[in-house]
Amino acid sequence: MHSLDLIKSAIATGTDTQFTKILFRERKLLHRQQSLTEVLQACMVNRKPLFAWWVMEAAGRHVTAANYLELASYSYSLKEAREVVTGFKLDRQVSFSLLKACKNARDPIGAAEVAAEMKKSNIPIEAIHVATIIASQKDFDEVNRLFKEAQQTGCVDSWVFVSYINFCANHVTHPRDIFVTSAEAAWDKASHYRFIRTKQLWNAMQRVYKASKDETAIESFNAIVRQSAGNIRVPAVHKNPPFVISKYA
């Protein structure tokens, strides 16, 4: 087993003692930024923030600000994320990491708190922030309100649609329920934008149909995916005007 795999395995299944032993033995691996990033991600995905801090200590001077931001974004509570970026000035990237922690925790109150701080600091809430705020919600009415307002301002990107459709996918209970029809309506609206064929958007819609267990709809959509495979692409980076959600303004 390679060194990186050994560390990841210890993170997933090892005890504190087993992990620290392997970490100490393989610590030179953390001098490479890619390896350090993967190990930190593994710590947070396995809900082991203490392991992540030990990794940061072992990496020493090789730790960058980007590592702290990523660690915060993989946190499962706003409080935990704030602790990671203690001493950082709130800016676009820091706020995005905090919002991602709210998304992980499904914490709409925390997301509103971060958005309010952004407003206070004159940091525009852009489409990528909106997508993350939508993903942190629990209430479908609030999701619909945010999604509608994003479209009205004209500041949307593929991730806003992906977040909305994924929310629907997470709540589908039977074929043709409100979440299926809402996702389909969003899919139709996305056709008006140039990012309709992003892979993430197609994947989100596939999740909706799989959750619905509607075999006919699943096969029909999969056929469309196969026919369009050559045109599906990764999202482009869209330069949108600043979008501030009125609720937080």
URHUPE-V329058 format. One record per residue. N is the residue number from 0. RES is the residue in one letter. SS is DSSP state (helix for helix, strand for strand, loop for the rest). PHI is phi in degrees with one decimal (* if undefined). NEAR is the number of other ideal C-beta (glycine too) atoms within 8 Angstrom. Layout:
# URHUPE-V329058
n;res;ss;phi;near
N;RES;SS;PHI;NEAR
N;RES;SS;PHI;NEAR
This chain:
# URHUPE-V329058
n;res;ss;phi;near
0;M;loop;*;4
1;H;loop;-68.1;5
2;S;helix;-56.9;7
3;L;helix;-63.4;10
4;D;helix;-66.4;8
5;L;helix;-61.7;11
6;I;helix;-65.5;14
7;K;helix;-63.0;11
8;S;helix;-65.0;10
9;A;helix;-65.7;12
10;I;helix;-64.5;13
11;A;helix;-72.5;8
12;T;helix;-126.2;4
13;G;loop;-82.0;10
14;T;loop;-80.4;5
15;D;helix;-55.9;7
16;T;helix;-66.0;6
17;Q;helix;-61.4;9
18;F;helix;-65.6;13
19;T;helix;-64.2;9
20;K;helix;-63.6;8
21;I;helix;-66.8;12
22;L;helix;-61.7;13
23;F;helix;-64.9;8
24;R;helix;-68.3;6
25;E;loop;-106.4;11
26;R;helix;-61.9;9
27;K;helix;-63.0;5
28;L;helix;-60.6;11
29;L;helix;-74.2;13
30;H;helix;-73.3;8
31;R;loop;-92.3;7
32;Q;helix;-59.2;7
33;Q;helix;-61.5;6
34;S;helix;-66.2;11
35;L;helix;-60.6;15
36;T;helix;-61.0;10
37;E;helix;-63.4;10
38;V;helix;-67.7;15
39;L;helix;-63.5;15
40;Q;helix;-60.6;10
41;A;helix;-62.1;12
42;C;helix;-61.0;14
43;M;helix;-75.4;14
44;V;helix;-63.3;7
45;N;loop;-88.4;9
46;R;loop;56.4;6
47;K;loop;-128.3;9
48;P;helix;-62.3;10
49;L;helix;-63.6;7
50;F;helix;-60.1;11
51;A;helix;-61.8;12
52;W;helix;-64.9;8
53;W;helix;-63.8;11
54;V;helix;-63.5;14
55;M;helix;-61.2;11
56;E;helix;-64.5;7
57;A;helix;-67.3;10
58;A;helix;-75.0;13
59;G;helix;57.1;6
60;R;helix;-68.8;4
61;H;helix;-83.6;9
62;V;loop;-75.8;9
63;T;loop;-114.6;7
64;A;helix;-60.3;6
65;A;helix;-61.3;6
66;N;helix;-64.1;13
67;Y;helix;-64.0;12
68;L;helix;-63.8;13
69;E;helix;-67.6;12
70;L;helix;-60.4;13
71;A;helix;-62.9;16
72;S;helix;-69.2;11
73;Y;loop;-94.6;13
74;S;loop;-70.2;14
75;Y;loop;-113.8;8
76;S;loop;-159.0;10
77;L;helix;-64.4;14
78;K;helix;-59.6;6
79;E;helix;-62.0;11
80;A;helix;-65.1;15
81;R;helix;-62.2;10
82;E;helix;-62.9;7
83;V;helix;-64.6;10
84;V;loop;-102.0;13
85;T;loop;-55.5;6
86;G;loop;94.2;3
87;F;loop;-82.2;10
88;K;loop;-76.7;4
89;L;loop;-63.9;9
90;D;loop;-143.5;8
91;R;helix;-57.9;7
92;Q;helix;-72.9;7
93;V;helix;-63.5;13
94;S;helix;-63.4;14
95;F;helix;-63.7;12
96;S;helix;-64.0;14
97;L;helix;-65.2;15
98;L;helix;-66.3;15
99;K;helix;-66.3;13
100;A;helix;-64.8;19
101;C;helix;-64.6;16
102;K;helix;-61.8;11
103;N;helix;-60.8;9
104;A;helix;-89.9;11
105;R;loop;50.4;8
106;D;loop;-117.2;11
107;P;helix;-66.7;13
108;I;helix;-67.0;6
109;G;helix;-63.5;14
110;A;helix;-62.9;15
111;A;helix;-64.9;10
112;E;helix;-64.2;9
113;V;helix;-65.5;13
114;A;helix;-61.1;14
115;A;helix;-65.1;9
116;E;helix;-66.6;10
117;M;helix;-62.7;14
118;K;helix;-59.8;12
119;K;helix;-63.2;6
120;S;loop;-93.2;7
121;N;loop;59.6;5
122;I;loop;-101.3;10
123;P;loop;-60.1;8
124;I;loop;-86.0;14
125;E;loop;-92.7;11
126;A;helix;-57.0;14
127;I;helix;-65.8;9
128;H;helix;-69.5;13
129;V;helix;-58.9;16
130;A;helix;-58.5;13
131;T;helix;-73.0;15
132;I;helix;-63.0;16
133;I;helix;-59.1;14
134;A;helix;-67.8;10
135;S;loop;-90.3;14
136;Q;loop;-80.1;13
137;K;loop;-116.1;4
138;D;loop;-100.4;7
139;F;helix;-68.3;9
140;D;helix;-61.7;6
141;E;helix;-68.4;9
142;V;helix;-61.2;12
143;N;helix;-62.8;9
144;R;helix;-64.3;9
145;L;helix;-63.5;13
146;F;helix;-64.7;12
147;K;helix;-66.0;8
148;E;helix;-67.4;10
149;A;helix;-61.2;13
150;Q;helix;-69.2;9
151;Q;helix;-63.2;6
152;T;helix;-81.3;8
153;G;loop;77.5;7
154;C;loop;-105.3;11
155;V;loop;-133.8;11
156;D;loop;-134.9;11
157;S;helix;-60.4;13
158;W;helix;-69.5;11
159;V;helix;-63.8;14
160;F;helix;-67.9;16
161;V;helix;-61.1;13
162;S;helix;-61.8;12
163;Y;helix;-64.3;13
164;I;helix;-67.4;16
165;N;helix;-64.6;11
166;F;helix;-58.9;13
167;C;helix;-60.1;14
168;A;helix;-59.4;14
169;N;helix;-71.4;7
170;H;helix;-119.4;8
171;V;loop;-64.2;12
172;T;loop;-119.0;5
173;H;loop;-159.4;7
174;P;loop;-57.0;8
175;R;loop;66.1;7
176;D;loop;-75.4;10
177;I;helix;-61.9;6
178;F;helix;-74.5;13
179;V;helix;-68.7;16
180;T;helix;-67.1;9
181;S;helix;-67.3;10
182;A;helix;-64.0;15
183;E;helix;-65.3;9
184;A;helix;-64.7;8
185;A;helix;-65.9;13
186;W;helix;-60.1;12
187;D;helix;-64.3;7
188;K;helix;-65.8;10
189;A;helix;-63.2;12
190;S;loop;-66.2;7
191;H;loop;-81.1;4
192;Y;loop;-110.3;10
193;R;loop;-75.3;4
194;F;loop;-100.9;13
195;I;loop;-56.5;8
196;R;loop;-97.2;9
197;T;strand;-74.1;13
198;K;helix;-58.8;8
199;Q;helix;-62.7;11
200;L;helix;-68.6;16
201;W;helix;-64.6;12
202;N;helix;-61.6;8
203;A;helix;-63.1;14
204;M;helix;-67.7;12
205;Q;helix;-62.8;12
206;R;helix;-62.1;11
207;V;helix;-60.7;16
208;Y;helix;-68.4;12
209;K;helix;-63.8;9
210;A;helix;-66.9;9
211;S;helix;-74.3;14
212;K;loop;57.9;7
213;D;loop;-90.5;10
214;E;helix;-59.3;6
215;T;helix;-63.7;6
216;A;helix;-65.5;11
217;I;helix;-62.3;12
218;E;helix;-65.6;8
219;S;helix;-63.2;8
220;F;helix;-70.1;11
221;N;helix;-61.2;9
222;A;helix;-65.2;8
223;I;helix;-64.2;8
224;V;helix;-61.3;11
225;R;helix;-62.5;7
226;Q;helix;-68.2;6
227;S;helix;-102.2;10
228;A;helix;-51.5;7
229;G;helix;-69.7;4
230;N;helix;-102.9;6
231;I;loop;-78.0;10
232;R;strand;-140.2;8
233;V;loop;-77.6;6
234;P;loop;-64.1;11
235;A;loop;-80.6;7
236;V;loop;-86.6;4
237;H;loop;-100.0;9
238;K;loop;-92.2;3
239;N;loop;-103.6;11
240;P;loop;-66.5;6
241;P;loop;-55.6;8
242;F;loop;-126.3;13
243;V;loop;-111.9;9
244;I;loop;-69.8;12
245;S;helix;-59.3;6
246;K;helix;-59.0;6
247;Y;helix;-101.4;11
248;A;loop;-79.1;6
